[in-house]
Amino acid sequence: MTPPDHPQTPAARRIIVTGCDHAYFELVAELIASIRDHADTAIAVIDCGMTAGQRTALQAQGVRLLAPHIPDYAPRRALAKRPSLAINISKLWLDQMLPDFDLILWLDADTWVQDGQAPERLFAAAQSGTLAIVPEIGAKRADLLGVRWLCPGWMQIRSFLYKNATRARLPFTIRRRIGAKPLLNAGVFCLHRNASIWPVLRRWQALILPRRHMAFTQDQLCIALAVYIDGLPVTFLDNSHNYIGPWLLDEATGTLANLFFPHAPVGIVHMASQKAMRSGLENTLTIPTVQGGQAAVNLRYGGMRARAAHGG
């Protein structure tokens, strides 16, 4: 496949995609509302167990519903126990699932759009056929590479990529090449339908997915392998386009702000590892403010909207 050569994809050929089961429906409804706050972009949801009422509610909003794509080599037993795993598997097939669209932006169900320019920049970055994605570097962890010292002069690499490449039984030569690289977070990424990376992602998926307990993490591992091992083109965006913390509130604007000065508003909020927050709007997290204080905040779109409505 060759990268697209047109200067700009019409808005009608762009789509934002997510996926959920019945338990994550409220989060997806909030994600859709946050997108519609900024643009009338086409939206699709991969249905991995929503109720009939939930499907009807989305269709009434003009949302396209998609059945997951489950390749023959997918682990049937794991999917039977946890059907929502099919969402992560389907991420690498979106070009074939959505033939009517050229630019495809994936957003996990536990994300929401705070700044409408963030999706626009992701679309723009992917226009030429490169993978647009955010590397997990910067403020989230002071120790970018997880290391356990065994004794003087000896250490054990504990990075996500090294661990999962080991679980996938990939050769040490590959583990060594990707082990110290930053994770490319698959919760937010954008690709052109004709991007050359799609078949490479699926080649790695066919190798990794049948191996035990890899269904949940295979998407991020496949992306890393396609970029770091095969050298497929990638454009990195800053962490504001897939922000997973540390959390900071700007009380003057009522927005979640980037930890880095000048504390610009976060573009896309990603509530990774925020299980309690995702489960209910009544759950809050005490975070610092730009103004030097502290505030109890629910990071969800609904939580931030409620805070604004009450003048918080």
CORSULSUL-V627148 format. One record per residue. N is the residue number from 0. OMEGA is omega in degrees with one decimal (NA if undefined). NEAR is the number of other C-alpha atoms within 8 Angstrom. Layout:
n:N omega:OMEGA near:NEAR
n:N omega:OMEGA near:NEAR
This chain:
n:0 omega:178.3 near:5
n:1 omega:178.6 near:7
n:2 omega:178.7 near:11
n:3 omega:-178.5 near:10
n:4 omega:179.1 near:5
n:5 omega:-173.0 near:5
n:6 omega:-177.1 near:5
n:7 omega:179.1 near:5
n:8 omega:177.6 near:10
n:9 omega:-178.1 near:6
n:10 omega:-178.8 near:6
n:11 omega:-179.9 near:8
n:12 omega:178.3 near:10
n:13 omega:-179.0 near:14
n:14 omega:173.0 near:13
n:15 omega:-173.9 near:12
n:16 omega:171.9 near:12
n:17 omega:179.3 near:12
n:18 omega:179.7 near:12
n:19 omega:167.4 near:17
n:20 omega:-177.4 near:11
n:21 omega:-176.1 near:9
n:22 omega:-177.9 near:7
n:23 omega:-175.1 near:9
n:24 omega:-178.8 near:11
n:25 omega:178.5 near:7
n:26 omega:179.3 near:12
n:27 omega:177.1 near:13
n:28 omega:178.0 near:9
n:29 omega:176.6 near:12
n:30 omega:-180.0 near:14
n:31 omega:178.6 near:10
n:32 omega:-179.1 near:8
n:33 omega:176.5 near:12
n:34 omega:-176.7 near:13
n:35 omega:173.2 near:9
n:36 omega:-170.6 near:7
n:37 omega:-175.6 near:8
n:38 omega:178.4 near:7
n:39 omega:-179.7 near:6
n:40 omega:175.3 near:11
n:41 omega:-177.5 near:9
n:42 omega:174.9 near:11
n:43 omega:178.9 near:12
n:44 omega:173.5 near:12
n:45 omega:-175.0 near:13
n:46 omega:178.3 near:12
n:47 omega:175.9 near:13
n:48 omega:174.7 near:9
n:49 omega:176.8 near:12
n:50 omega:178.6 near:7
n:51 omega:178.9 near:6
n:52 omega:178.8 near:6
n:53 omega:177.5 near:10
n:54 omega:179.1 near:10
n:55 omega:180.0 near:8
n:56 omega:179.5 near:8
n:57 omega:179.8 near:11
n:58 omega:178.2 near:10
n:59 omega:177.6 near:7
n:60 omega:-179.4 near:6
n:61 omega:179.6 near:7
n:62 omega:178.4 near:11
n:63 omega:177.6 near:9
n:64 omega:-178.1 near:10
n:65 omega:169.2 near:9
n:66 omega:179.2 near:7
n:67 omega:174.3 near:10
n:68 omega:-177.5 near:9
n:69 omega:-179.3 near:8
n:70 omega:-176.4 near:5
n:71 omega:-176.0 near:4
n:72 omega:-179.5 near:7
n:73 omega:-179.3 near:8
n:74 omega:-173.5 near:9
n:75 omega:-178.1 near:6
n:76 omega:179.2 near:6
n:77 omega:-179.9 near:11
n:78 omega:177.9 near:11
n:79 omega:179.0 near:7
n:80 omega:-175.8 near:6
n:81 omega:-175.4 near:7
n:82 omega:-177.5 near:10
n:83 omega:175.7 near:11
n:84 omega:-179.6 near:11
n:85 omega:178.0 near:12
n:86 omega:179.9 near:12
n:87 omega:178.3 near:13
n:88 omega:-175.9 near:13
n:89 omega:-179.0 near:11
n:90 omega:-175.0 near:9
n:91 omega:179.7 near:11
n:92 omega:-172.9 near:11
n:93 omega:178.6 near:10
n:94 omega:178.7 near:12
n:95 omega:179.5 near:6
n:96 omega:-175.0 near:8
n:97 omega:-176.7 near:7
n:98 omega:-178.6 near:8
n:99 omega:-176.4 near:5
n:100 omega:-179.6 near:11
n:101 omega:179.3 near:11
n:102 omega:-174.6 near:15
n:103 omega:178.3 near:16
n:104 omega:177.5 near:15
n:105 omega:172.7 near:12
n:106 omega:176.5 near:12
n:107 omega:-178.3 near:10
n:108 omega:-178.8 near:12
n:109 omega:172.3 near:11
n:110 omega:168.5 near:13
n:111 omega:-173.8 near:16
n:112 omega:176.7 near:13
n:113 omega:179.9 near:11
n:114 omega:-176.2 near:10
n:115 omega:177.3 near:12
n:116 omega:-178.3 near:7
n:117 omega:175.4 near:12
n:118 omega:179.8 near:10
n:119 omega:179.1 near:8
n:120 omega:176.7 near:8
n:121 omega:176.1 near:15
n:122 omega:-178.6 near:14
n:123 omega:-178.6 near:7
n:124 omega:-177.5 near:12
n:125 omega:-172.6 near:15
n:126 omega:-174.1 near:14
n:127 omega:179.7 near:9
n:128 omega:177.8 near:14
n:129 omega:173.4 near:15
n:130 omega:176.5 near:14
n:131 omega:-172.6 near:15
n:132 omega:-178.5 near:15
n:133 omega:174.0 near:14
n:134 omega:179.7 near:12
n:135 omega:175.9 near:10
n:136 omega:176.5 near:9
n:137 omega:-165.1 near:8
n:138 omega:-173.4 near:9
n:139 omega:-179.8 near:9
n:140 omega:176.5 near:7
n:141 omega:177.4 near:6
n:142 omega:-175.5 near:5
n:143 omega:-179.1 near:8
n:144 omega:177.9 near:8
n:145 omega:-177.2 near:8
n:146 omega:171.5 near:9
n:147 omega:179.7 near:8
n:148 omega:-179.3 near:8
n:149 omega:177.1 near:7
n:150 omega:-178.9 near:6
n:151 omega:178.4 near:5
n:152 omega:-178.2 near:4
n:153 omega:179.1 near:7
n:154 omega:179.3 near:9
n:155 omega:177.9 near:8
n:156 omega:-176.9 near:11
n:157 omega:-179.2 near:10
n:158 omega:177.3 near:11
n:159 omega:-175.0 near:8
n:160 omega:180.0 near:14
n:161 omega:-178.9 near:14
n:162 omega:-176.1 near:9
n:163 omega:173.0 near:11
n:164 omega:176.3 near:12
n:165 omega:177.6 near:10
n:166 omega:178.8 near:8
n:167 omega:178.7 near:10
n:168 omega:175.2 near:6
n:169 omega:-178.3 near:9
n:170 omega:-179.3 near:7
n:171 omega:178.8 near:6
n:172 omega:177.9 near:6
n:173 omega:179.7 near:10
n:174 omega:-179.3 near:13
n:175 omega:-177.1 near:9
n:176 omega:-177.5 near:10
n:177 omega:-171.0 near:13
n:178 omega:-178.1 near:11
n:179 omega:179.5 near:11
n:180 omega:177.3 near:7
n:181 omega:175.1 near:8
n:182 omega:174.4 near:10
n:183 omega:-170.1 near:11
n:184 omega:-175.8 near:11
n:185 omega:177.6 near:9
n:186 omega:177.6 near:10
n:187 omega:172.9 near:13
n:188 omega:-179.3 near:14
n:189 omega:-179.7 near:15
n:190 omega:168.4 near:15
n:191 omega:-178.7 near:16
n:192 omega:-179.6 near:11
n:193 omega:-179.7 near:11
n:194 omega:-175.9 near:14
n:195 omega:-175.5 near:11
n:196 omega:-173.6 near:10
n:197 omega:-178.5 near:10
n:198 omega:178.1 near:7
n:199 omega:175.6 near:9
n:200 omega:-177.4 near:12
n:201 omega:175.2 near:11
n:202 omega:177.3 near:8
n:203 omega:179.3 near:11
n:204 omega:-179.9 near:11
n:205 omega:177.8 near:9
n:206 omega:-170.4 near:8
n:207 omega:-168.7 near:10
n:208 omega:-179.6 near:13
n:209 omega:-177.6 near:10
n:210 omega:-168.0 near:8
n:211 omega:172.3 near:6
n:212 omega:-178.9 near:6
n:213 omega:-173.3 near:13
n:214 omega:-174.8 near:11
n:215 omega:-172.3 near:8
n:216 omega:-172.9 near:9
n:217 omega:-176.5 near:13
n:218 omega:179.9 near:13
n:219 omega:178.4 near:11
n:220 omega:179.5 near:11
n:221 omega:178.4 near:12
n:222 omega:179.8 near:11
n:223 omega:-179.3 near:13
n:224 omega:179.8 near:11
n:225 omega:-178.7 near:14
n:226 omega:-171.6 near:11
n:227 omega:-179.0 near:10
n:228 omega:-177.4 near:10
n:229 omega:175.4 near:7
n:230 omega:178.4 near:7
n:231 omega:-174.0 near:10
n:232 omega:-178.3 near:9
n:233 omega:172.3 near:9
n:234 omega:-179.6 near:10
n:235 omega:172.6 near:8
n:236 omega:-177.0 near:11
n:237 omega:-169.3 near:8
n:238 omega:177.3 near:11
n:239 omega:-178.4 near:13
n:240 omega:175.2 near:15
n:241 omega:-167.6 near:13
n:242 omega:-178.6 near:12
n:243 omega:178.3 near:10
n:244 omega:-1.9 near:8
n:245 omega:-170.9 near:7
n:246 omega:-176.4 near:11
n:247 omega:-179.9 near:13
n:248 omega:172.3 near:13
n:249 omega:-176.7 near:12
n:250 omega:-179.1 near:10
n:251 omega:-177.9 near:4
n:252 omega:-177.2 near:5
n:253 omega:-178.0 near:10
n:254 omega:171.1 near:11
n:255 omega:-172.8 near:10
n:256 omega:175.9 near:13
n:257 omega:-180.0 near:14
n:258 omega:-177.3 near:10
n:259 omega:174.4 near:7
n:260 omega:15.0 near:6
n:261 omega:174.0 near:5
n:262 omega:177.4 near:9
n:263 omega:178.1 near:8
n:264 omega:175.7 near:11
n:265 omega:179.5 near:14
n:266 omega:179.3 near:14
n:267 omega:-179.8 near:14
n:268 omega:178.9 near:14
n:269 omega:-175.5 near:12
n:270 omega:176.7 near:12
n:271 omega:178.5 near:7
n:272 omega:179.3 near:4
n:273 omega:-174.0 near:7
n:274 omega:-179.3 near:7
n:275 omega:-179.9 near:7
n:276 omega:-178.2 near:14
n:277 omega:-171.7 near:11
n:278 omega:-178.0 near:7
n:279 omega:-179.5 near:7
n:280 omega:-179.9 near:11
n:281 omega:-179.1 near:5
n:282 omega:-176.5 near:9
n:283 omega:177.5 near:10
n:284 omega:178.3 near:10
n:285 omega:-176.6 near:8
n:286 omega:177.5 near:11
n:287 omega:176.8 near:11
n:288 omega:176.6 near:12
n:289 omega:-176.3 near:11
n:290 omega:175.0 near:6
n:291 omega:178.4 near:6
n:292 omega:176.9 near:7
n:293 omega:-179.4 near:8
n:294 omega:174.5 near:10
n:295 omega:-170.9 near:8
n:296 omega:164.0 near:11
n:297 omega:-170.6 near:12
n:298 omega:-178.5 near:10
n:299 omega:174.4 near:13
n:300 omega:178.8 near:10
n:301 omega:178.4 near:8
n:302 omega:179.1 near:11
n:303 omega:176.8 near:13
n:304 omega:178.3 near:8
n:305 omega:178.9 near:8
n:306 omega:179.4 near:10
n:307 omega:-179.0 near:9
n:308 omega:-179.9 near:7
n:309 omega:177.8 near:6
n:310 omega:-177.7 near:5
n:311 omega:NA near:7
